[in-house]
Amino acid sequence: MRRTVLAALVAFFLGGFTQHALAQGQPKLDEALVHLRYALAALNAAPDDKGGHKAKALEFTQKALEQVNQDLAAGGKR
């Protein structure tokens, strides 16, 4: 289960970066923010894990949110 969640997060991030590279404007980044915020809330609500994978997923999701926000700020479009 944990591997599946981690794999899904990695796939989501890679897919988001690919979508950004292909986008003319940045309409998908706003959509990505919504999904990342939902993922962060779901991870926070999930039961604690014993292997540290939830903590890593939370860390990566937070970093992804920061990067998308920085990208939007640098592009000047929102």
mmCIF file of the N, C-alpha and C atoms, coordinates in Angstrom:
data_MODEL
# 
_entry.id   MODEL 
# 
loop_
_atom_site.group_PDB 
_atom_site.id 
_atom_site.type_symbol 
_atom_site.label_atom_id 
_atom_site.label_alt_id 
_atom_site.label_comp_id 
_atom_site.label_asym_id 
_atom_site.label_entity_id 
_atom_site.label_seq_id 
_atom_site.pdbx_PDB_ins_code 
_atom_site.Cartn_x 
_atom_site.Cartn_y 
_atom_site.Cartn_z 
_atom_site.occupancy 
_atom_site.B_iso_or_equiv 
_atom_site.pdbx_formal_charge 
_atom_site.auth_seq_id 
_atom_site.auth_comp_id 
_atom_site.auth_asym_id 
_atom_site.auth_atom_id 
_atom_site.pdbx_PDB_model_num 
ATOM 1   N N  . MET A 1 1  ? 0.825  -1.197 0.000   1.00 0.00 ? 1  MET A N  1 
ATOM 2   C CA . MET A 1 1  ? 0.000  0.000  0.000   1.00 0.00 ? 1  MET A CA 1 
ATOM 3   C C  . MET A 1 1  ? 0.865  1.256  0.000   1.00 0.00 ? 1  MET A C  1 
ATOM 4   N N  . ARG A 1 2  ? 1.876  1.266  0.868   1.00 0.00 ? 2  ARG A N  1 
ATOM 5   C CA . ARG A 1 2  ? 2.728  2.446  0.965   1.00 0.00 ? 2  ARG A CA 1 
ATOM 6   C C  . ARG A 1 2  ? 3.518  2.661  -0.316  1.00 0.00 ? 2  ARG A C  1 
ATOM 7   N N  . ARG A 1 3  ? 3.980  1.574  -0.898  1.00 0.00 ? 3  ARG A N  1 
ATOM 8   C CA . ARG A 1 3  ? 4.719  1.682  -2.156  1.00 0.00 ? 3  ARG A CA 1 
ATOM 9   C C  . ARG A 1 3  ? 3.817  2.233  -3.255  1.00 0.00 ? 3  ARG A C  1 
ATOM 10  N N  . THR A 1 4  ? 2.565  1.810  -3.236  1.00 0.00 ? 4  THR A N  1 
ATOM 11  C CA . THR A 1 4  ? 1.615  2.288  -4.238  1.00 0.00 ? 4  THR A CA 1 
ATOM 12  C C  . THR A 1 4  ? 1.392  3.788  -4.105  1.00 0.00 ? 4  THR A C  1 
ATOM 13  N N  . VAL A 1 5  ? 1.235  4.256  -2.879  1.00 0.00 ? 5  VAL A N  1 
ATOM 14  C CA . VAL A 1 5  ? 1.022  5.685  -2.642  1.00 0.00 ? 5  VAL A CA 1 
ATOM 15  C C  . VAL A 1 5  ? 2.251  6.472  -3.072  1.00 0.00 ? 5  VAL A C  1 
ATOM 16  N N  . LEU A 1 6  ? 3.433  5.986  -2.715  1.00 0.00 ? 6  LEU A N  1 
ATOM 17  C CA . LEU A 1 6  ? 4.661  6.672  -3.085  1.00 0.00 ? 6  LEU A CA 1 
ATOM 18  C C  . LEU A 1 6  ? 4.839  6.675  -4.598  1.00 0.00 ? 6  LEU A C  1 
ATOM 19  N N  . ALA A 1 7  ? 4.543  5.552  -5.237  1.00 0.00 ? 7  ALA A N  1 
ATOM 20  C CA . ALA A 1 7  ? 4.645  5.484  -6.697  1.00 0.00 ? 7  ALA A CA 1 
ATOM 21  C C  . ALA A 1 7  ? 3.653  6.429  -7.360  1.00 0.00 ? 7  ALA A C  1 
ATOM 22  N N  . ALA A 1 8  ? 2.453  6.515  -6.803  1.00 0.00 ? 8  ALA A N  1 
ATOM 23  C CA . ALA A 1 8  ? 1.451  7.423  -7.356  1.00 0.00 ? 8  ALA A CA 1 
ATOM 24  C C  . ALA A 1 8  ? 1.895  8.874  -7.218  1.00 0.00 ? 8  ALA A C  1 
ATOM 25  N N  . LEU A 1 9  ? 2.481  9.217  -6.085  1.00 0.00 ? 9  LEU A N  1 
ATOM 26  C CA . LEU A 1 9  ? 2.973  10.573 -5.894  1.00 0.00 ? 9  LEU A CA 1 
ATOM 27  C C  . LEU A 1 9  ? 4.084  10.914 -6.878  1.00 0.00 ? 9  LEU A C  1 
ATOM 28  N N  . VAL A 1 10 ? 5.013  9.992  -7.049  1.00 0.00 ? 10 VAL A N  1 
ATOM 29  C CA . VAL A 1 10 ? 6.109  10.217 -7.995  1.00 0.00 ? 10 VAL A CA 1 
ATOM 30  C C  . VAL A 1 10 ? 5.562  10.375 -9.408  1.00 0.00 ? 10 VAL A C  1 
ATOM 31  N N  . ALA A 1 11 ? 4.637  9.508  -9.799  1.00 0.00 ? 11 ALA A N  1 
ATOM 32  C CA . ALA A 1 11 ? 4.038  9.599  -11.130 1.00 0.00 ? 11 ALA A CA 1 
ATOM 33  C C  . ALA A 1 11 ? 3.293  10.916 -11.298 1.00 0.00 ? 11 ALA A C  1 
ATOM 34  N N  . PHE A 1 12 ? 2.605  11.341 -10.250 1.00 0.00 ? 12 PHE A N  1 
ATOM 35  C CA . PHE A 1 12 ? 1.872  12.600 -10.305 1.00 0.00 ? 12 PHE A CA 1 
ATOM 36  C C  . PHE A 1 12 ? 2.826  13.774 -10.516 1.00 0.00 ? 12 PHE A C  1 
ATOM 37  N N  . PHE A 1 13 ? 3.937  13.783 -9.756  1.00 0.00 ? 13 PHE A N  1 
ATOM 38  C CA . PHE A 1 13 ? 4.904  14.866 -9.895  1.00 0.00 ? 13 PHE A CA 1 
ATOM 39  C C  . PHE A 1 13 ? 5.526  14.883 -11.283 1.00 0.00 ? 13 PHE A C  1 
ATOM 40  N N  . LEU A 1 14 ? 5.915  13.725 -11.775 1.00 0.00 ? 14 LEU A N  1 
ATOM 41  C CA . LEU A 1 14 ? 6.514  13.659 -13.105 1.00 0.00 ? 14 LEU A CA 1 
ATOM 42  C C  . LEU A 1 14 ? 5.512  14.093 -14.168 1.00 0.00 ? 14 LEU A C  1 
ATOM 43  N N  . GLY A 1 15 ? 4.280  13.667 -14.030 1.00 0.00 ? 15 GLY A N  1 
ATOM 44  C CA . GLY A 1 15 ? 3.241  14.071 -14.973 1.00 0.00 ? 15 GLY A CA 1 
ATOM 45  C C  . GLY A 1 15 ? 2.995  15.571 -14.924 1.00 0.00 ? 15 GLY A C  1 
ATOM 46  N N  . GLY A 1 16 ? 3.036  16.135 -13.734 1.00 0.00 ? 16 GLY A N  1 
ATOM 47  C CA . GLY A 1 16 ? 2.843  17.573 -13.586 1.00 0.00 ? 16 GLY A CA 1 
ATOM 48  C C  . GLY A 1 16 ? 3.955  18.367 -14.248 1.00 0.00 ? 16 GLY A C  1 
ATOM 49  N N  . PHE A 1 17 ? 5.182  17.895 -14.101 1.00 0.00 ? 17 PHE A N  1 
ATOM 50  C CA . PHE A 1 17 ? 6.304  18.591 -14.724 1.00 0.00 ? 17 PHE A CA 1 
ATOM 51  C C  . PHE A 1 17 ? 6.219  18.502 -16.246 1.00 0.00 ? 17 PHE A C  1 
ATOM 52  N N  . THR A 1 18 ? 5.789  17.356 -16.763 1.00 0.00 ? 18 THR A N  1 
ATOM 53  C CA . THR A 1 18 ? 5.639  17.193 -18.202 1.00 0.00 ? 18 THR A CA 1 
ATOM 54  C C  . THR A 1 18 ? 4.549  18.116 -18.719 1.00 0.00 ? 18 THR A C  1 
ATOM 55  N N  . GLN A 1 19 ? 3.430  18.183 -18.023 1.00 0.00 ? 19 GLN A N  1 
ATOM 56  C CA . GLN A 1 19 ? 2.337  19.058 -18.430 1.00 0.00 ? 19 GLN A CA 1 
ATOM 57  C C  . GLN A 1 19 ? 2.802  20.516 -18.453 1.00 0.00 ? 19 GLN A C  1 
ATOM 58  N N  . HIS A 1 20 ? 3.588  20.896 -17.471 1.00 0.00 ? 20 HIS A N  1 
ATOM 59  C CA . HIS A 1 20 ? 4.076  22.278 -17.420 1.00 0.00 ? 20 HIS A CA 1 
ATOM 60  C C  . HIS A 1 20 ? 4.957  22.587 -18.624 1.00 0.00 ? 20 HIS A C  1 
ATOM 61  N N  . ALA A 1 21 ? 5.820  21.661 -18.978 1.00 0.00 ? 21 ALA A N  1 
ATOM 62  C CA . ALA A 1 21 ? 6.726  21.885 -20.101 1.00 0.00 ? 21 ALA A CA 1 
ATOM 63  C C  . ALA A 1 21 ? 5.958  22.050 -21.410 1.00 0.00 ? 21 ALA A C  1 
ATOM 64  N N  . LEU A 1 22 ? 4.820  21.392 -21.525 1.00 0.00 ? 22 LEU A N  1 
ATOM 65  C CA . LEU A 1 22 ? 4.042  21.448 -22.756 1.00 0.00 ? 22 LEU A CA 1 
ATOM 66  C C  . LEU A 1 22 ? 3.058  22.612 -22.797 1.00 0.00 ? 22 LEU A C  1 
ATOM 67  N N  . ALA A 1 23 ? 2.775  23.189 -21.664 1.00 0.00 ? 23 ALA A N  1 
ATOM 68  C CA . ALA A 1 23 ? 1.748  24.238 -21.598 1.00 0.00 ? 23 ALA A CA 1 
ATOM 69  C C  . ALA A 1 23 ? 2.293  25.569 -22.094 1.00 0.00 ? 23 ALA A C  1 
ATOM 70  N N  . GLN A 1 24 ? 1.483  26.278 -22.864 1.00 0.00 ? 24 GLN A N  1 
ATOM 71  C CA . GLN A 1 24 ? 1.868  27.612 -23.332 1.00 0.00 ? 24 GLN A CA 1 
ATOM 72  C C  . GLN A 1 24 ? 1.786  28.611 -22.184 1.00 0.00 ? 24 GLN A C  1 
ATOM 73  N N  . GLY A 1 25 ? 0.646  28.655 -21.548 1.00 0.00 ? 25 GLY A N  1 
ATOM 74  C CA . GLY A 1 25 ? 0.481  29.497 -20.378 1.00 0.00 ? 25 GLY A CA 1 
ATOM 75  C C  . GLY A 1 25 ? 0.786  28.648 -19.165 1.00 0.00 ? 25 GLY A C  1 
ATOM 76  N N  . GLN A 1 26 ? 0.009  28.820 -18.129 1.00 0.00 ? 26 GLN A N  1 
ATOM 77  C CA . GLN A 1 26 ? 0.199  27.989 -16.952 1.00 0.00 ? 26 GLN A CA 1 
ATOM 78  C C  . GLN A 1 26 ? -1.134 27.558 -16.342 1.00 0.00 ? 26 GLN A C  1 
ATOM 79  N N  . PRO A 1 27 ? -2.125 27.255 -17.165 1.00 0.00 ? 27 PRO A N  1 
ATOM 80  C CA . PRO A 1 27 ? -3.428 26.889 -16.596 1.00 0.00 ? 27 PRO A CA 1 
ATOM 81  C C  . PRO A 1 27 ? -3.391 25.577 -15.825 1.00 0.00 ? 27 PRO A C  1 
ATOM 82  N N  . LYS A 1 28 ? -2.513 24.684 -16.169 1.00 0.00 ? 28 LYS A N  1 
ATOM 83  C CA . LYS A 1 28 ? -2.450 23.402 -15.477 1.00 0.00 ? 28 LYS A CA 1 
ATOM 84  C C  . LYS A 1 28 ? -1.799 23.527 -14.103 1.00 0.00 ? 28 LYS A C  1 
ATOM 85  N N  . LEU A 1 29 ? -1.003 24.564 -13.906 1.00 0.00 ? 29 LEU A N  1 
ATOM 86  C CA . LEU A 1 29 ? -0.359 24.723 -12.606 1.00 0.00 ? 29 LEU A CA 1 
ATOM 87  C C  . LEU A 1 29 ? -1.370 25.036 -11.515 1.00 0.00 ? 29 LEU A C  1 
ATOM 88  N N  . ASP A 1 30 ? -2.373 25.820 -11.833 1.00 0.00 ? 30 ASP A N  1 
ATOM 89  C CA . ASP A 1 30 ? -3.424 26.071 -10.851 1.00 0.00 ? 30 ASP A CA 1 
ATOM 90  C C  . ASP A 1 30 ? -4.151 24.783 -10.501 1.00 0.00 ? 30 ASP A C  1 
ATOM 91  N N  . GLU A 1 31 ? -4.388 23.963 -11.510 1.00 0.00 ? 31 GLU A N  1 
ATOM 92  C CA . GLU A 1 31 ? -5.022 22.665 -11.276 1.00 0.00 ? 31 GLU A CA 1 
ATOM 93  C C  . GLU A 1 31 ? -4.120 21.775 -10.423 1.00 0.00 ? 31 GLU A C  1 
ATOM 94  N N  . ALA A 1 32 ? -2.830 21.808 -10.702 1.00 0.00 ? 32 ALA A N  1 
ATOM 95  C CA . ALA A 1 32 ? -1.880 21.015 -9.920  1.00 0.00 ? 32 ALA A CA 1 
ATOM 96  C C  . ALA A 1 32 ? -1.874 21.447 -8.459  1.00 0.00 ? 32 ALA A C  1 
ATOM 97  N N  . LEU A 1 33 ? -1.982 22.751 -8.222  1.00 0.00 ? 33 LEU A N  1 
ATOM 98  C CA . LEU A 1 33 ? -2.030 23.240 -6.839  1.00 0.00 ? 33 LEU A CA 1 
ATOM 99  C C  . LEU A 1 33 ? -3.209 22.653 -6.078  1.00 0.00 ? 33 LEU A C  1 
ATOM 100 N N  . VAL A 1 34 ? -4.337 22.581 -6.733  1.00 0.00 ? 34 VAL A N  1 
ATOM 101 C CA . VAL A 1 34 ? -5.523 22.008 -6.095  1.00 0.00 ? 34 VAL A CA 1 
ATOM 102 C C  . VAL A 1 34 ? -5.262 20.550 -5.718  1.00 0.00 ? 34 VAL A C  1 
ATOM 103 N N  . HIS A 1 35 ? -4.705 19.799 -6.653  1.00 0.00 ? 35 HIS A N  1 
ATOM 104 C CA . HIS A 1 35 ? -4.441 18.384 -6.400  1.00 0.00 ? 35 HIS A CA 1 
ATOM 105 C C  . HIS A 1 35 ? -3.371 18.188 -5.323  1.00 0.00 ? 35 HIS A C  1 
ATOM 106 N N  . LEU A 1 36 ? -2.354 19.016 -5.342  1.00 0.00 ? 36 LEU A N  1 
ATOM 107 C CA . LEU A 1 36 ? -1.305 18.903 -4.326  1.00 0.00 ? 36 LEU A CA 1 
ATOM 108 C C  . LEU A 1 36 ? -1.833 19.251 -2.942  1.00 0.00 ? 36 LEU A C  1 
ATOM 109 N N  . ARG A 1 37 ? -2.684 20.261 -2.877  1.00 0.00 ? 37 ARG A N  1 
ATOM 110 C CA . ARG A 1 37 ? -3.279 20.611 -1.577  1.00 0.00 ? 37 ARG A CA 1 
ATOM 111 C C  . ARG A 1 37 ? -4.185 19.494 -1.066  1.00 0.00 ? 37 ARG A C  1 
ATOM 112 N N  . TYR A 1 38 ? -4.918 18.880 -1.972  1.00 0.00 ? 38 TYR A N  1 
ATOM 113 C CA . TYR A 1 38 ? -5.766 17.750 -1.590  1.00 0.00 ? 38 TYR A CA 1 
ATOM 114 C C  . TYR A 1 38 ? -4.895 16.585 -1.115  1.00 0.00 ? 38 TYR A C  1 
ATOM 115 N N  . ALA A 1 39 ? -3.809 16.315 -1.834  1.00 0.00 ? 39 ALA A N  1 
ATOM 116 C CA . ALA A 1 39 ? -2.902 15.233 -1.440  1.00 0.00 ? 39 ALA A CA 1 
ATOM 117 C C  . ALA A 1 39 ? -2.289 15.504 -0.072  1.00 0.00 ? 39 ALA A C  1 
ATOM 118 N N  . LEU A 1 40 ? -1.899 16.745 0.171   1.00 0.00 ? 40 LEU A N  1 
ATOM 119 C CA . LEU A 1 40 ? -1.319 17.096 1.465   1.00 0.00 ? 40 LEU A CA 1 
ATOM 120 C C  . LEU A 1 40 ? -2.326 16.879 2.590   1.00 0.00 ? 40 LEU A C  1 
ATOM 121 N N  . ALA A 1 41 ? -3.563 17.284 2.364   1.00 0.00 ? 41 ALA A N  1 
ATOM 122 C CA . ALA A 1 41 ? -4.603 17.092 3.386   1.00 0.00 ? 41 ALA A CA 1 
ATOM 123 C C  . ALA A 1 41 ? -4.870 15.608 3.618   1.00 0.00 ? 41 ALA A C  1 
ATOM 124 N N  . ALA A 1 42 ? -4.905 14.828 2.539   1.00 0.00 ? 42 ALA A N  1 
ATOM 125 C CA . ALA A 1 42 ? -5.147 13.388 2.680   1.00 0.00 ? 42 ALA A CA 1 
ATOM 126 C C  . ALA A 1 42 ? -4.001 12.714 3.421   1.00 0.00 ? 42 ALA A C  1 
ATOM 127 N N  . LEU A 1 43 ? -2.778 13.108 3.115   1.00 0.00 ? 43 LEU A N  1 
ATOM 128 C CA . LEU A 1 43 ? -1.627 12.538 3.817   1.00 0.00 ? 43 LEU A CA 1 
ATOM 129 C C  . LEU A 1 43 ? -1.637 12.906 5.291   1.00 0.00 ? 43 LEU A C  1 
ATOM 130 N N  . ASN A 1 44 ? -1.978 14.139 5.592   1.00 0.00 ? 44 ASN A N  1 
ATOM 131 C CA . ASN A 1 44 ? -2.041 14.553 6.998   1.00 0.00 ? 44 ASN A CA 1 
ATOM 132 C C  . ASN A 1 44 ? -3.112 13.789 7.765   1.00 0.00 ? 44 ASN A C  1 
ATOM 133 N N  . ALA A 1 45 ? -4.203 13.436 7.086   1.00 0.00 ? 45 ALA A N  1 
ATOM 134 C CA . ALA A 1 45 ? -5.295 12.712 7.738   1.00 0.00 ? 45 ALA A CA 1 
ATOM 135 C C  . ALA A 1 45 ? -5.034 11.212 7.827   1.00 0.00 ? 45 ALA A C  1 
ATOM 136 N N  . ALA A 1 46 ? -4.083 10.716 7.057   1.00 0.00 ? 46 ALA A N  1 
ATOM 137 C CA . ALA A 1 46 ? -3.794 9.274  7.047   1.00 0.00 ? 46 ALA A CA 1 
ATOM 138 C C  . ALA A 1 46 ? -3.156 8.861  8.367   1.00 0.00 ? 46 ALA A C  1 
ATOM 139 N N  . PRO A 1 47 ? -3.362 7.592  8.739   1.00 0.00 ? 47 PRO A N  1 
ATOM 140 C CA . PRO A 1 47 ? -2.732 7.111  9.969   1.00 0.00 ? 47 PRO A CA 1 
ATOM 141 C C  . PRO A 1 47 ? -1.209 7.135  9.845   1.00 0.00 ? 47 PRO A C  1 
ATOM 142 N N  . ASP A 1 48 ? -0.552 7.270  10.985  1.00 0.00 ? 48 ASP A N  1 
ATOM 143 C CA . ASP A 1 48 ? 0.911  7.301  10.979  1.00 0.00 ? 48 ASP A CA 1 
ATOM 144 C C  . ASP A 1 48 ? 1.479  5.990  10.463  1.00 0.00 ? 48 ASP A C  1 
ATOM 145 N N  . ASP A 1 49 ? 2.625  6.091  9.802   1.00 0.00 ? 49 ASP A N  1 
ATOM 146 C CA . ASP A 1 49 ? 3.291  4.873  9.348   1.00 0.00 ? 49 ASP A CA 1 
ATOM 147 C C  . ASP A 1 49 ? 4.513  4.629  10.218  1.00 0.00 ? 49 ASP A C  1 
ATOM 148 N N  . LYS A 1 50 ? 5.074  3.465  10.084  1.00 0.00 ? 50 LYS A N  1 
ATOM 149 C CA . LYS A 1 50 ? 6.215  3.114  10.905  1.00 0.00 ? 50 LYS A CA 1 
ATOM 150 C C  . LYS A 1 50 ? 7.518  3.127  10.122  1.00 0.00 ? 50 LYS A C  1 
ATOM 151 N N  . GLY A 1 51 ? 7.441  3.276  8.819   1.00 0.00 ? 51 GLY A N  1 
ATOM 152 C CA . GLY A 1 51 ? 8.653  3.238  8.014   1.00 0.00 ? 51 GLY A CA 1 
ATOM 153 C C  . GLY A 1 51 ? 9.144  4.597  7.566   1.00 0.00 ? 51 GLY A C  1 
ATOM 154 N N  . GLY A 1 52 ? 8.440  5.653  7.925   1.00 0.00 ? 52 GLY A N  1 
ATOM 155 C CA . GLY A 1 52 ? 8.850  6.987  7.535   1.00 0.00 ? 52 GLY A CA 1 
ATOM 156 C C  . GLY A 1 52 ? 8.408  7.400  6.147   1.00 0.00 ? 52 GLY A C  1 
ATOM 157 N N  . HIS A 1 53 ? 7.653  6.546  5.483   1.00 0.00 ? 53 HIS A N  1 
ATOM 158 C CA . HIS A 1 53 ? 7.235  6.856  4.108   1.00 0.00 ? 53 HIS A CA 1 
ATOM 159 C C  . HIS A 1 53 ? 6.200  7.963  4.057   1.00 0.00 ? 53 HIS A C  1 
ATOM 160 N N  . LYS A 1 54 ? 5.305  7.995  5.020   1.00 0.00 ? 54 LYS A N  1 
ATOM 161 C CA . LYS A 1 54 ? 4.310  9.071  5.064   1.00 0.00 ? 54 LYS A CA 1 
ATOM 162 C C  . LYS A 1 54 ? 5.016  10.406 5.260   1.00 0.00 ? 54 LYS A C  1 
ATOM 163 N N  . ALA A 1 55 ? 5.996  10.430 6.137   1.00 0.00 ? 55 ALA A N  1 
ATOM 164 C CA . ALA A 1 55 ? 6.735  11.669 6.376   1.00 0.00 ? 55 ALA A CA 1 
ATOM 165 C C  . ALA A 1 55 ? 7.441  12.133 5.116   1.00 0.00 ? 55 ALA A C  1 
ATOM 166 N N  . LYS A 1 56 ? 8.036  11.211 4.373   1.00 0.00 ? 56 LYS A N  1 
ATOM 167 C CA . LYS A 1 56 ? 8.708  11.556 3.121   1.00 0.00 ? 56 LYS A CA 1 
ATOM 168 C C  . LYS A 1 56 ? 7.694  12.063 2.100   1.00 0.00 ? 56 LYS A C  1 
ATOM 169 N N  . ALA A 1 57 ? 6.547  11.406 2.004   1.00 0.00 ? 57 ALA A N  1 
ATOM 170 C CA . ALA A 1 57 ? 5.514  11.831 1.062   1.00 0.00 ? 57 ALA A CA 1 
ATOM 171 C C  . ALA A 1 57 ? 5.026  13.234 1.409   1.00 0.00 ? 57 ALA A C  1 
ATOM 172 N N  . LEU A 1 58 ? 4.854  13.515 2.699   1.00 0.00 ? 58 LEU A N  1 
ATOM 173 C CA . LEU A 1 58 ? 4.465  14.858 3.136   1.00 0.00 ? 58 LEU A CA 1 
ATOM 174 C C  . LEU A 1 58 ? 5.532  15.881 2.751   1.00 0.00 ? 58 LEU A C  1 
ATOM 175 N N  . GLU A 1 59 ? 6.783  15.526 2.976   1.00 0.00 ? 59 GLU A N  1 
ATOM 176 C CA . GLU A 1 59 ? 7.895  16.420 2.639   1.00 0.00 ? 59 GLU A CA 1 
ATOM 177 C C  . GLU A 1 59 ? 7.922  16.718 1.134   1.00 0.00 ? 59 GLU A C  1 
ATOM 178 N N  . PHE A 1 60 ? 7.815  15.668 0.321   1.00 0.00 ? 60 PHE A N  1 
ATOM 179 C CA . PHE A 1 60 ? 7.860  15.843 -1.134  1.00 0.00 ? 60 PHE A CA 1 
ATOM 180 C C  . PHE A 1 60 ? 6.657  16.633 -1.650  1.00 0.00 ? 60 PHE A C  1 
ATOM 181 N N  . THR A 1 61 ? 5.504  16.390 -1.067  1.00 0.00 ? 61 THR A N  1 
ATOM 182 C CA . THR A 1 61 ? 4.302  17.106 -1.488  1.00 0.00 ? 61 THR A CA 1 
ATOM 183 C C  . THR A 1 61 ? 4.421  18.590 -1.145  1.00 0.00 ? 61 THR A C  1 
ATOM 184 N N  . GLN A 1 62 ? 4.926  18.880 0.050   1.00 0.00 ? 62 GLN A N  1 
ATOM 185 C CA . GLN A 1 62 ? 5.117  20.276 0.448   1.00 0.00 ? 62 GLN A CA 1 
ATOM 186 C C  . GLN A 1 62 ? 6.128  20.961 -0.466  1.00 0.00 ? 62 GLN A C  1 
ATOM 187 N N  . LYS A 1 63 ? 7.210  20.270 -0.792  1.00 0.00 ? 63 LYS A N  1 
ATOM 188 C CA . LYS A 1 63 ? 8.209  20.838 -1.697  1.00 0.00 ? 63 LYS A CA 1 
ATOM 189 C C  . LYS A 1 63 ? 7.626  21.075 -3.092  1.00 0.00 ? 63 LYS A C  1 
ATOM 190 N N  . ALA A 1 64 ? 6.783  20.168 -3.539  1.00 0.00 ? 64 ALA A N  1 
ATOM 191 C CA . ALA A 1 64 ? 6.139  20.337 -4.844  1.00 0.00 ? 64 ALA A CA 1 
ATOM 192 C C  . ALA A 1 64 ? 5.228  21.558 -4.836  1.00 0.00 ? 64 ALA A C  1 
ATOM 193 N N  . LEU A 1 65 ? 4.483  21.750 -3.759  1.00 0.00 ? 65 LEU A N  1 
ATOM 194 C CA . LEU A 1 65 ? 3.637  22.942 -3.628  1.00 0.00 ? 65 LEU A CA 1 
ATOM 195 C C  . LEU A 1 65 ? 4.477  24.215 -3.700  1.00 0.00 ? 65 LEU A C  1 
ATOM 196 N N  . GLU A 1 66 ? 5.589  24.222 -2.997  1.00 0.00 ? 66 GLU A N  1 
ATOM 197 C CA . GLU A 1 66 ? 6.466  25.391 -3.003  1.00 0.00 ? 66 GLU A CA 1 
ATOM 198 C C  . GLU A 1 66 ? 7.001  25.669 -4.407  1.00 0.00 ? 66 GLU A C  1 
ATOM 199 N N  . GLN A 1 67 ? 7.409  24.612 -5.106  1.00 0.00 ? 67 GLN A N  1 
ATOM 200 C CA . GLN A 1 67 ? 7.958  24.780 -6.445  1.00 0.00 ? 67 GLN A CA 1 
ATOM 201 C C  . GLN A 1 67 ? 6.905  25.305 -7.430  1.00 0.00 ? 67 GLN A C  1 
ATOM 202 N N  . VAL A 1 68 ? 5.704  24.775 -7.353  1.00 0.00 ? 68 VAL A N  1 
ATOM 203 C CA . VAL A 1 68 ? 4.641  25.238 -8.249  1.00 0.00 ? 68 VAL A CA 1 
ATOM 204 C C  . VAL A 1 68 ? 4.317  26.698 -7.959  1.00 0.00 ? 68 VAL A C  1 
ATOM 205 N N  . ASN A 1 69 ? 4.258  27.069 -6.686  1.00 0.00 ? 69 ASN A N  1 
ATOM 206 C CA . ASN A 1 69 ? 4.006  28.464 -6.324  1.00 0.00 ? 69 ASN A CA 1 
ATOM 207 C C  . ASN A 1 69 ? 5.121  29.383 -6.814  1.00 0.00 ? 69 ASN A C  1 
ATOM 208 N N  . GLN A 1 70 ? 6.367  28.933 -6.709  1.00 0.00 ? 70 GLN A N  1 
ATOM 209 C CA . GLN A 1 70 ? 7.492  29.728 -7.208  1.00 0.00 ? 70 GLN A CA 1 
ATOM 210 C C  . GLN A 1 70 ? 7.430  29.861 -8.726  1.00 0.00 ? 70 GLN A C  1 
ATOM 211 N N  . ASP A 1 71 ? 7.049  28.800 -9.390  1.00 0.00 ? 71 ASP A N  1 
ATOM 212 C CA . ASP A 1 71 ? 6.926  28.838 -10.846 1.00 0.00 ? 71 ASP A CA 1 
ATOM 213 C C  . ASP A 1 71 ? 5.849  29.829 -11.261 1.00 0.00 ? 71 ASP A C  1 
ATOM 214 N N  . LEU A 1 72 ? 4.732  29.790 -10.579 1.00 0.00 ? 72 LEU A N  1 
ATOM 215 C CA . LEU A 1 72 ? 3.652  30.736 -10.891 1.00 0.00 ? 72 LEU A CA 1 
ATOM 216 C C  . LEU A 1 72 ? 4.101  32.180 -10.632 1.00 0.00 ? 72 LEU A C  1 
ATOM 217 N N  . ALA A 1 73 ? 4.812  32.392 -9.535  1.00 0.00 ? 73 ALA A N  1 
ATOM 218 C CA . ALA A 1 73 ? 5.288  33.729 -9.213  1.00 0.00 ? 73 ALA A CA 1 
ATOM 219 C C  . ALA A 1 73 ? 6.302  34.217 -10.245 1.00 0.00 ? 73 ALA A C  1 
ATOM 220 N N  . ALA A 1 74 ? 7.159  33.346 -10.695 1.00 0.00 ? 74 ALA A N  1 
ATOM 221 C CA . ALA A 1 74 ? 8.171  33.724 -11.695 1.00 0.00 ? 74 ALA A CA 1 
ATOM 222 C C  . ALA A 1 74 ? 7.542  34.023 -13.045 1.00 0.00 ? 74 ALA A C  1 
ATOM 223 N N  . GLY A 1 75 ? 6.469  33.301 -13.380 1.00 0.00 ? 75 GLY A N  1 
ATOM 224 C CA . GLY A 1 75 ? 5.799  33.522 -14.652 1.00 0.00 ? 75 GLY A CA 1 
ATOM 225 C C  . GLY A 1 75 ? 4.895  34.733 -14.655 1.00 0.00 ? 75 GLY A C  1 
ATOM 226 N N  . GLY A 1 76 ? 4.534  35.192 -13.464 1.00 0.00 ? 76 GLY A N  1 
ATOM 227 C CA . GLY A 1 76 ? 3.680  36.368 -13.365 1.00 0.00 ? 76 GLY A CA 1 
ATOM 228 C C  . GLY A 1 76 ? 2.243  36.125 -13.755 1.00 0.00 ? 76 GLY A C  1 
ATOM 229 N N  . LYS A 1 77 ? 1.874  34.875 -13.989 1.00 0.00 ? 77 LYS A N  1 
ATOM 230 C CA . LYS A 1 77 ? 0.493  34.560 -14.391 1.00 0.00 ? 77 LYS A CA 1 
ATOM 231 C C  . LYS A 1 77 ? -0.133 33.723 -13.299 1.00 0.00 ? 77 LYS A C  1 
ATOM 232 N N  . ARG A 1 78 ? -1.373 34.007 -13.023 1.00 0.00 ? 78 ARG A N  1 
ATOM 233 C CA . ARG A 1 78 ? -2.066 33.206 -12.012 1.00 0.00 ? 78 ARG A CA 1 
ATOM 234 C C  . ARG A 1 78 ? -3.537 33.259 -12.202 1.00 0.00 ? 78 ARG A C  1 
# 
